[in-house]
Amino acid sequence: MFSEESSQYFAATVCESGCIEVRLDAPDGKCAAAIEFDCDAPTGVYTALPEGISGAHDVYFVFSESDIGFYDWQFL
């Protein structure tokens, strides 16, 4: 559950190249964020959320490639 104060950013540590979409409530639900990257070593990346997120949601990560390294993530 997200706090009453909405999250404004999505951050992750990733490796390789591709895109990760953050979707709410279903794998084909509303896209809350999308982050593209191309890096050879684990790298921290972040993006602003177009709309803040608050309340209870199931969160789904949709990957453009099968070999993406996805180490950690957080909403800020």
HELIX and SHEET records of a PDB file:
SHEET    1   A 3 LYS A  30  GLY A  55  0                                        
SHEET    2   A 3 PHE A   2  LEU A  24 -1                                        
SHEET    3   A 3 VAL A  59  PHE A  63 -1                                        
SHEET    1   B 3 LYS A  30  GLY A  55  0                                        
SHEET    2   B 3 PHE A   2  LEU A  24 -1                                        
SHEET    3   B 3 GLY A  69  PHE A  75 -1                                        
END                                                                             
